[in-house]
Amino acid sequence: MEPSTKDRITEAALRLFSEKGYLGASLSDIAKQVGISKAALYKHFASKQEILDHIVARMDELDTERSQRFSMPGNELGGTAAYKEILAEKIRAYSKAQFLHWTEEEFPSRFRKMLTLEQYRDSGMAELYQKYLAGGPVEYMASVFGEITGSEDAAWQLALEFYGPMFLLYGLSDGGMDKARAMELLDDHVSRFIDQIEAGKAR
């Protein structure tokens, strides 16, 4: 099915925002990318901010869908061996999904690049950057690791150790690293991290 004009505008806008930055792309630029007049664009969006709001809403939907597919186990098993085994499987799936989501899937990848460009220019973009790419993921993993550490500080340390290399691989991938090599490095990192948890060093 052909994408609607509204979807085409959204995708063209995100493409430009990820290349020029939100402030560097005008509504005229977006209309030109779509192949419509600026007047026709106004039939779908009243402003550039409204386009951005639509992009963020779509990202929220994608994020919710991914979270539901790759959610971590609940706390019903506490810090038991069974919990650690289930957690290890979930971490492997979550890590791969996160990496592919932010580097390979076009919409999330461009969204990440837009936030990276704009986080220092706009406080709203900085908040979104923290939510999706910095504080948000670390807080989520810290809450997961809290089940096996019993310590907030230890959980945060584990979260940083887990997420830091994965976040760095986003940038290396952007810089031209072979995707297969990046995935290999990610797998190695996750395996070592899981070995640490299974060995009981998380406690």
N, C-alpha and C positions, 0 to 999 in steps of 0.2 A: 504494500500500500504506500502510495506517495505521501511524504510528510506534508502536513498542513503548512500554510504560509506562516502561521504563528510559530510553528516548530522550526521552520527554515530561518526565520528572523532570529530566534533564540540561539540556534546553532551558529549562525553567521556572527552574531554579536559575541558569543563566547570565544569563537575563533579569533576575532579581532582583539578582544580584551586580553587574551592569553599572549598575543603577539605585541600589541601596542600599549597594553595597560587599559584599565577602565577609563581613565582620564584622557588617554591618547586617542581613543576611538570616538568618532561623532556619530550621530544618528544618520547623517548623510553617508558616512562610510559604510554603515551597516546596510542601509537601503541599497547602496551600489553593489555590495556583496551579494545580496539576495536577488538583485535584478528588478527592483521595484522602485517607485518614486518615494520620496520622503513622505509625501501626503498619504500614499497607500500604507506606509508603515504606521502612520498615526491612527489608522483604522484598527490596529491591533494593540499598539502600546502608546500610551500618552507621553512617555518620557523614557530616557535611558535608564533611570532608576527603576522604573516599572519592569523593564527588560531584565535588569539585574535581579530584582525580587523574584521574577519568574524562574530565572536560572537557579537561584538559591533554593526555591521551593522544589524544583526538580531534583537538585542534589540531595535534599532532605529525603525525598522519596527513594532515591537510589541507595542512600545510606541506611534507611530503615529496612529496605529489602535485603541488603547485604547483612545487616546485623541479625536479622531473623534467620537467615540461612546459616550463618557462622557464629551463632551465639555460644558463649562459654557455658559450661555446666553450672547449675545452681549450687547452693551451699548445703544441700541435704546430705552430702557425704563428708562435709567438713574437710579436714586435711588428711584423710585416709589415703592408703595406697590406691584404692579404687578411684578416688577422686583424681589423684595425680596421673593415673593411666588415662582416664577420660580427658583430662586437661591436656595432656601431651598430644593426643590425637586432634583435639580442637585447635591447639596452637599451630600445628602444622597446616591445617586447612585454612585457618584464619590468616596466617602469614602470607601464604601464597595468594589468597584472595585479595588481601590488602595491596600487595605489591602489584598484581595485575590490574587491579581496579585503578590505582593512581598512576600507573605508567603506560598501560596498554589500551585501556578503554578510553575512547576519544573524549567523551564528555567529562568524566572525572579528571582525566589527565590535563585537559585544557583548564578546567576549573582550578586545579592545584597550581598550575603555572600562573594563572591570573592572580590568585591570592599571593603567590610568592612575589610577583612584581609589585603589587599594590599595598602590601601590608605596612610599608613604611610611609605611605602617602595618605592613607585614609584609616581612621580609627575603626570604622565599621568593617573594613576589609581585614584589619589586624585581628579583630574579634573572630571573624570567620576563619582566618588562618589558624588561630589558636584552637578553635572548636574542632576543626576537621583534621589538622595536620600536626599540632604540637601538644598543647595541654590536654585536649580531649582524649586522644588515643592513650596518652600516658596515664591519665586518671582512670580510664576504663580498665587498662591492664593492671594498675595498682589495686583496683577493687577486686579483680580476679585473684591476684597473687596474695591478697590479704587472707584468703581462705586457707593457704598453706603455710603462711609465715606467722600469723597471729600478731604481727607487728606492722603498724602503718609505715614506719621508716624503712623496714626491710622490704615491704611490698613495693614501695616507691623505688627503692634501689633496683629491685628486680625488673620493674617496669622500664626504667631507664636503660638497663642493660639489654633488655629484650628489644625495645623499640628504636634505640639509637642507631644500631647498624642498619636496620631496615630503612629508616628515614634517610640515612646516608646513601643507601643504594638507589633511592629515588633520584638523587642528584647525579650519581654516577651514570645511571641509565640515561638521564637527560643529556649528559656529556658525551654520549656515544658508546658507552660500554655495551658490548654484545649482550643481548637479552638473555641468551642461554647461559652465558657466564654469570650474569647478575643473579639468575635463578639458582645456579649452582652455589654461589656464595651465600645466598639466602638460606638454601637448604642446609648448608654446612653450619651456618650460624644457629639456625633453629635446632638442629640435632645436638649441637654442643650445649645449647641452653637447656634443652629437655634432659640431657644427661645430668646436668647440674641439679635440676629439680628432682629427678628420679633417684639421684644419689643422696638426697636428703639435705643438700647444702642450703636449700631455701630456708630451712628452719634456723 
